Each structure stands twice: as structure tokens, then as C-alpha cells.
Amino acid sequence: MVDEHRIAPRRRLLKGGKISFGGAIIDCTVRNLSETGAALEVSSPVGIPERFTLVIEAGHIHVPCRVVWRKETRIGVHFET
């Protein structure tokens, strides 16, 4: 069994999103989402800063984020509300 370290449970999701920072926008897919954070799939995590705004147009969501982990094509973020 995997230990659950998250404060809030995450829902599996498959929504298009955008990583926005300094006038740049990188497309991503939101793989799962909770009240406190999300896992994002990206073509490459290279060049994505520690802090950015996650935009999910389908839900009219614009939330500032901080990266908490990075893997090959995924990054985990914590929402800074």
C-alpha cells in the first residue's frame, strides 16, 4: 500500500491546462487535482520555473502554484492561495 502524504485527496482528471509565467505559456494536462494542488503532465519540465500560474480554462481557474516535485514528464504543484 502506498502512503498518502497529501493534505487533501486528489481526483483523477484529464483536462487541458496552461502554465503561465512571465508572459510565456506552456500547455499541460491536469492529471489529478485537489483543493491544495495538482499533478501536471508536460512535454518537458525544463524551463518551467518554481512558481507560476496554472490556468484551467474549462473551470475558469487561475491559481498561483509552487512546484513541489518534478519527474520526466510530470510536475506536482501546491496551490498558493
Residue, then its C-alpha position, 0 to 999 in steps of 0.5 A: m500500500v502506498d502512503e498518502h502524504r497529501i493534505a487533501p485527496r486528489r481526483r483523477l482528471l484529464k483536462g487541458g491546462k496552461i502554465s503561465f509565467g512571465g508572459a510565456i505559456i506552456d500547455c499541460t494536462v491536469r492529471n489529478l487535482s485537489e483543493t491544495g494542488a495538482a499533478l501536471e503532465v508536460s512535454s518537458p519540465v525544463g524551463i518551467p520555473e518554481r512558481f507560476t500560474l496554472v490556468i484551467e480554462a474549462g473551470h475558469i481557474h487561475v491559481p498561483c502554484r509552487v512546484v513541489w516535485r518534478k519527474e520526466t514528464r510530470i510536475g506536482v504543484h501546491f496551490e498558493t492561495 
